[in-house]
Amino acid sequence: MAFEQTAEELVDAVVVNDGRLLLVNVQGGWGLPSGVPEEAETPQATAARVVYELTGYLVDGSSLLEAEPAADAPPAVVCHLLSADPSGEAQLTAGQLRWAPFAEAIDIDGGLPAPVRTYLEGHTPV
């Protein structure tokens, strides 16, 4: 039985490494890895867990991006890569993952939440 997730239930993981953002193929387009928190789980812990489950990469779930009070976007957590290679336990295949330069990721179809775009713009090399 499937259920519909709302933005308030999801946490987006903003996985960055060497000026690139990790994107996952979701419903035919590219987006951020995201998932639902488990009971009493912080957004940072949710982001790290979801990234590992989906991609096999270990990340640190280091900092929560501040959203605008009126924004209807899920919490977004910046995560730094801790493992160079994904484990073999990932739910997604290599073809469903993509490392995009920040400048390219800012303009992906479907768009990124405003706090994520702002973060990437501030960290894009000139």
DRENLUM-481091 format. One record per residue: residue in one letter; x, y, z of N, C-alpha, C in turn; residue number from 1. Coordinates in steps of 0.2 Angstrom, whole numbers, plus 5000, padded with zeros to 4 digits. Each point is the difference from the previous one (the first is absolute). Example, Ala and Ser with C-alpha at 12.3 -4.5 7.8 and 13.67 -1.06 7.14 Angstrom:
! residues 2
a / 5066 / 4972 / 5039 / 4996 / 5006 / 5000 / 5004 / 5006 / 5000 / 1;
s / 4998 / 5005 / 4996 / 5004 / 5006 / 5001 / 4996 / 5005 / 5003 / 2;
***
This chain:
! residues 126
m / 5004 / 4994 / 5000 / 4996 / 5006 / 5000 / 5004 / 5006 / 5000 / 1;
a / 5000 / 5005 / 4995 / 5004 / 5006 / 5000 / 4996 / 5005 / 5003 / 2;
f / 5004 / 5005 / 5003 / 4997 / 5006 / 5002 / 5004 / 5006 / 4998 / 3;
e / 4996 / 5006 / 4999 / 5003 / 5006 / 4998 / 5004 / 5004 / 5005 / 4;
q / 5006 / 5002 / 4998 / 5004 / 5004 / 5005 / 4999 / 5007 / 4998 / 5;
t / 5000 / 5004 / 5006 / 4999 / 5007 / 4999 / 5007 / 5003 / 5001 / 6;
a / 5001 / 5007 / 4998 / 5007 / 5003 / 5000 / 5002 / 5000 / 5008 / 7;
e / 4995 / 5001 / 5004 / 5002 / 5000 / 5007 / 5003 / 4994 / 5003 / 8;
e / 4998 / 4994 / 4997 / 5003 / 4994 / 5002 / 5007 / 4998 / 4998 / 9;
l / 5002 / 5003 / 4994 / 5006 / 4999 / 4997 / 5006 / 5004 / 5003 / 10;
v / 5006 / 4997 / 4999 / 5006 / 5004 / 5001 / 5004 / 4999 / 4994 / 11;
d / 5003 / 5006 / 4997 / 5004 / 4999 / 4994 / 5007 / 5000 / 5002 / 12;
a / 5004 / 4996 / 4997 / 5007 / 5000 / 5001 / 5004 / 5003 / 4995 / 13;
v / 5004 / 5005 / 5001 / 5004 / 5004 / 4996 / 5007 / 4997 / 5000 / 14;
v / 5002 / 4995 / 4996 / 5006 / 4997 / 5001 / 5005 / 5003 / 4995 / 15;
v / 5005 / 5003 / 5003 / 5005 / 5004 / 4996 / 5007 / 4997 / 5001 / 16;
n / 5004 / 5000 / 4994 / 5007 / 4998 / 5000 / 5004 / 5003 / 4994 / 17;
d / 5005 / 5003 / 5002 / 5004 / 5003 / 4995 / 4996 / 5005 / 4995 / 18;
g / 4996 / 5004 / 5002 / 4996 / 5004 / 4996 / 4995 / 4997 / 4996 / 19;
r / 4998 / 4994 / 5002 / 4994 / 4997 / 4996 / 4995 / 4997 / 5005 / 20;
l / 4994 / 5000 / 4997 / 4994 / 4998 / 5004 / 4998 / 4993 / 4998 / 21;
l / 4998 / 4996 / 5005 / 4997 / 4993 / 4998 / 4993 / 5001 / 4999 / 22;
l / 4998 / 4997 / 4994 / 4993 / 5000 / 4998 / 4998 / 4993 / 4999 / 23;
v / 4994 / 4999 / 5001 / 4997 / 4993 / 4999 / 4994 / 5000 / 4995 / 24;
n / 4999 / 4995 / 4996 / 4995 / 5000 / 4995 / 4993 / 4998 / 5004 / 25;
v / 4996 / 5004 / 5000 / 4993 / 4999 / 5003 / 4995 / 5002 / 4996 / 26;
q / 4996 / 4995 / 4998 / 4994 / 5001 / 4996 / 5002 / 5003 / 4993 / 27;
g / 5005 / 4998 / 4997 / 5002 / 5002 / 4994 / 5004 / 5007 / 4999 / 28;
g / 5001 / 5003 / 5006 / 5004 / 5006 / 5000 / 5005 / 4999 / 5006 / 29;
w / 5005 / 5006 / 5000 / 5005 / 5000 / 5005 / 4998 / 5004 / 5006 / 30;
g / 5002 / 4998 / 5006 / 4998 / 5003 / 5006 / 5005 / 4998 / 5006 / 31;
l / 4998 / 5003 / 5005 / 5004 / 4999 / 5006 / 4998 / 4993 / 5003 / 32;
p / 5005 / 4996 / 5003 / 4997 / 4995 / 5004 / 4996 / 5002 / 5006 / 33;
s / 4995 / 4997 / 5001 / 4995 / 5002 / 5006 / 4997 / 4994 / 5003 / 34;
g / 4997 / 5001 / 5006 / 4997 / 4995 / 5003 / 4996 / 5002 / 5007 / 35;
v / 4997 / 4996 / 5003 / 4996 / 5001 / 5005 / 5003 / 4999 / 5007 / 36;
p / 5000 / 5004 / 5005 / 5004 / 4999 / 5006 / 4997 / 4994 / 5004 / 37;
e / 5004 / 4996 / 5003 / 4997 / 4995 / 5005 / 4999 / 5003 / 5006 / 38;
e / 4996 / 4997 / 5005 / 4998 / 5003 / 5006 / 5006 / 5003 / 5004 / 39;
a / 5000 / 5006 / 5002 / 5005 / 5003 / 5004 / 5006 / 5001 / 4996 / 40;
e / 5000 / 5000 / 4994 / 5006 / 5001 / 4996 / 5001 / 5007 / 4998 / 41;
t / 5006 / 5003 / 5000 / 5001 / 5007 / 4998 / 5000 / 5001 / 4993 / 42;
p / 4999 / 5005 / 4997 / 5001 / 5001 / 4993 / 5007 / 4998 / 4997 / 43;
q / 5005 / 5002 / 5004 / 5007 / 4998 / 4998 / 5001 / 4992 / 5000 / 44;
a / 4997 / 4997 / 5005 / 5001 / 4993 / 5000 / 4996 / 4996 / 4995 / 45;
t / 4994 / 5003 / 4998 / 4996 / 4998 / 4995 / 5003 / 5000 / 4993 / 46;
a / 5003 / 5006 / 4999 / 5004 / 5001 / 4994 / 5005 / 4995 / 4999 / 47;
a / 5004 / 4999 / 5005 / 5006 / 4995 / 4999 / 4998 / 4993 / 4999 / 48;
r / 4994 / 4998 / 5004 / 4997 / 4994 / 4999 / 4998 / 4999 / 4993 / 49;
v / 4996 / 5004 / 4998 / 4997 / 5000 / 4993 / 5005 / 5000 / 4994 / 50;
v / 5005 / 5004 / 5001 / 5005 / 5000 / 4995 / 5003 / 4993 / 4999 / 51;
y / 5002 / 4997 / 5006 / 5003 / 4993 / 5000 / 4995 / 4995 / 4998 / 52;
e / 4994 / 5000 / 5002 / 4995 / 4995 / 4997 / 4999 / 5001 / 4993 / 53;
l / 5000 / 5006 / 4997 / 4998 / 5001 / 4993 / 5006 / 4999 / 4996 / 54;
t / 5006 / 5002 / 5002 / 5006 / 5001 / 4995 / 5006 / 4995 / 5003 / 55;
g / 5000 / 4998 / 5006 / 5006 / 4997 / 5003 / 5006 / 5004 / 5002 / 56;
y / 4999 / 5007 / 4999 / 5005 / 5004 / 5002 / 4999 / 5002 / 5008 / 57;
l / 5006 / 5000 / 5003 / 5000 / 5003 / 5007 / 5001 / 5007 / 5000 / 58;
v / 4996 / 5004 / 5004 / 5000 / 5007 / 5000 / 4999 / 5002 / 5007 / 59;
d / 5002 / 5006 / 5002 / 5000 / 5003 / 5007 / 4993 / 5004 / 5002 / 60;
g / 4996 / 5002 / 4995 / 4994 / 5003 / 5003 / 5002 / 5006 / 5004 / 61;
s / 5004 / 5004 / 4998 / 5003 / 5005 / 5004 / 4996 / 5006 / 5002 / 62;
s / 4996 / 5003 / 4995 / 4997 / 5007 / 5002 / 4993 / 5001 / 4997 / 63;
l / 4996 / 5002 / 5004 / 4993 / 5001 / 4997 / 5000 / 5007 / 4997 / 64;
l / 4997 / 5000 / 4994 / 4999 / 5007 / 4997 / 4994 / 5003 / 5002 / 65;
e / 5001 / 5007 / 5001 / 4994 / 5004 / 5003 / 4995 / 5001 / 4994 / 66;
a / 4994 / 4999 / 5001 / 4995 / 5001 / 4995 / 4996 / 5007 / 5002 / 67;
e / 4997 / 5003 / 4995 / 4996 / 5006 / 5001 / 4994 / 4997 / 5004 / 68;
p / 4998 / 5004 / 5005 / 4994 / 4998 / 5004 / 4994 / 4998 / 4996 / 69;
a / 4998 / 5004 / 4995 / 4994 / 4998 / 4996 / 5002 / 4995 / 4994 / 70;
a / 5006 / 4997 / 5000 / 5001 / 4995 / 4995 / 4997 / 4994 / 5001 / 71;
d / 4997 / 4997 / 4995 / 4997 / 4993 / 5001 / 5005 / 4995 / 4997 / 72;
a / 5006 / 5000 / 5002 / 5005 / 4995 / 4998 / 5002 / 4996 / 5006 / 73;
p / 5002 / 4994 / 4998 / 5003 / 4995 / 5006 / 5006 / 5003 / 5003 / 74;
p / 5002 / 4998 / 5006 / 5006 / 5002 / 5002 / 5006 / 4997 / 4996 / 75;
a / 5005 / 5004 / 4999 / 5006 / 4998 / 4996 / 5006 / 4999 / 5004 / 76;
v / 5004 / 4995 / 5000 / 5006 / 4999 / 5004 / 5006 / 4999 / 4995 / 77;
v / 5005 / 5005 / 5001 / 5006 / 4999 / 4996 / 5004 / 4994 / 5003 / 78;
c / 5002 / 4996 / 4995 / 5004 / 4994 / 5002 / 5006 / 4999 / 4996 / 79;
h / 5006 / 4999 / 5004 / 5006 / 4999 / 4996 / 5002 / 4993 / 5000 / 80;
l / 5003 / 4998 / 4994 / 5001 / 4993 / 4999 / 5006 / 4997 / 5004 / 81;
l / 4999 / 4994 / 5003 / 5005 / 4997 / 5004 / 5003 / 4994 / 4997 / 82;
s / 4996 / 4997 / 4995 / 5003 / 4994 / 4997 / 5001 / 5002 / 4992 / 83;
a / 5005 / 4998 / 4997 / 5001 / 5001 / 4993 / 4996 / 4996 / 4996 / 84;
d / 4999 / 4994 / 5002 / 4996 / 4995 / 4996 / 4994 / 4998 / 5004 / 85;
p / 4994 / 4999 / 4996 / 4994 / 4998 / 5004 / 5000 / 4992 / 5002 / 86;
s / 4997 / 4998 / 5005 / 4999 / 4993 / 5002 / 4996 / 4997 / 4995 / 87;
g / 5000 / 4993 / 5000 / 4996 / 4996 / 4995 / 4993 / 4999 / 5003 / 88;
e / 4998 / 5004 / 5005 / 4993 / 4999 / 5003 / 4995 / 5005 / 4998 / 89;
a / 5002 / 5005 / 4995 / 4996 / 5005 / 4998 / 4994 / 4998 / 4996 / 90;
q / 4995 / 5004 / 5001 / 4993 / 4998 / 4997 / 5000 / 5002 / 4993 / 91;
l / 5004 / 5006 / 4998 / 5001 / 5002 / 4994 / 5006 / 4998 / 4996 / 92;
t / 5000 / 4999 / 4994 / 5005 / 4998 / 4996 / 5005 / 5006 / 4998 / 93;
a / 5006 / 4999 / 4997 / 5004 / 5005 / 4998 / 4997 / 5005 / 4995 / 94;
g / 4996 / 4997 / 4996 / 4997 / 5004 / 4994 / 4994 / 5004 / 5003 / 95;
q / 4998 / 4999 / 5006 / 4995 / 5004 / 5003 / 5003 / 5006 / 5005 / 96;
l / 5007 / 5000 / 5000 / 5004 / 5006 / 5003 / 5003 / 5004 / 4996 / 97;
r / 5001 / 5006 / 5002 / 5004 / 5005 / 4995 / 5003 / 5005 / 5005 / 98;
w / 5007 / 5002 / 4998 / 5003 / 5005 / 5004 / 5000 / 5006 / 4995 / 99;
a / 4997 / 5005 / 5002 / 4999 / 5006 / 4995 / 5004 / 5006 / 5003 / 100;
p / 5004 / 5004 / 4996 / 5003 / 5006 / 5003 / 4995 / 5005 / 5003 / 101;
f / 5001 / 5003 / 5005 / 4995 / 5005 / 5003 / 4997 / 5004 / 4995 / 102;
a / 5004 / 5003 / 4995 / 4997 / 5005 / 4996 / 4994 / 4996 / 4995 / 103;
e / 5002 / 4994 / 4999 / 4995 / 4996 / 4996 / 4994 / 4998 / 5004 / 104;
a / 5001 / 4998 / 5006 / 4995 / 4997 / 5004 / 4995 / 5006 / 5002 / 105;
i / 5002 / 5006 / 5001 / 4996 / 5006 / 5001 / 4994 / 5000 / 4996 / 106;
d / 5001 / 4998 / 4993 / 4995 / 5001 / 4995 / 4997 / 4993 / 4998 / 107;
i / 5000 / 4995 / 5004 / 4997 / 4994 / 4998 / 4992 / 5001 / 4999 / 108;
d / 4997 / 4996 / 4996 / 4993 / 5000 / 4998 / 4997 / 4998 / 5007 / 109;
g / 4994 / 5003 / 5001 / 4996 / 4999 / 5006 / 5003 / 5005 / 5006 / 110;
g / 5006 / 5002 / 4999 / 5002 / 5005 / 5005 / 5002 / 4997 / 5007 / 111;
l / 5005 / 5004 / 5003 / 5001 / 4998 / 5007 / 4997 / 5005 / 5005 / 112;
p / 4999 / 4998 / 5006 / 4997 / 5004 / 5005 / 5005 / 5006 / 5000 / 113;
a / 4997 / 5006 / 5002 / 5003 / 5007 / 5000 / 5006 / 4999 / 5005 / 114;
p / 5000 / 4997 / 5006 / 5006 / 5000 / 5004 / 5005 / 4996 / 4997 / 115;
v / 4999 / 4995 / 4997 / 5005 / 4996 / 4996 / 5003 / 5004 / 4995 / 116;
r / 4996 / 5003 / 4996 / 5003 / 5005 / 4994 / 5005 / 5005 / 5003 / 117;
t / 4997 / 5003 / 5005 / 5004 / 5006 / 5004 / 5007 / 4997 / 5002 / 118;
y / 5000 / 4994 / 5003 / 5006 / 4997 / 5003 / 5005 / 4999 / 4994 / 119;
l / 4997 / 4997 / 4995 / 5004 / 4998 / 4994 / 5003 / 5006 / 4996 / 120;
e / 4996 / 5005 / 5000 / 5002 / 5006 / 4997 / 5006 / 5004 / 5004 / 121;
g / 5000 / 4999 / 5006 / 5005 / 5003 / 5005 / 5006 / 4996 / 5000 / 122;
h / 5000 / 4994 / 4997 / 5006 / 4995 / 5000 / 5002 / 4998 / 4994 / 123;
t / 4997 / 5004 / 4994 / 5002 / 4998 / 4994 / 5007 / 5004 / 4998 / 124;
p / 5005 / 4997 / 4998 / 5006 / 5004 / 4998 / 4998 / 5005 / 4994 / 125;
v / 5004 / 5005 / 5000 / 4999 / 5006 / 4995 / 5004 / 4999 / 4994 / 126;
***
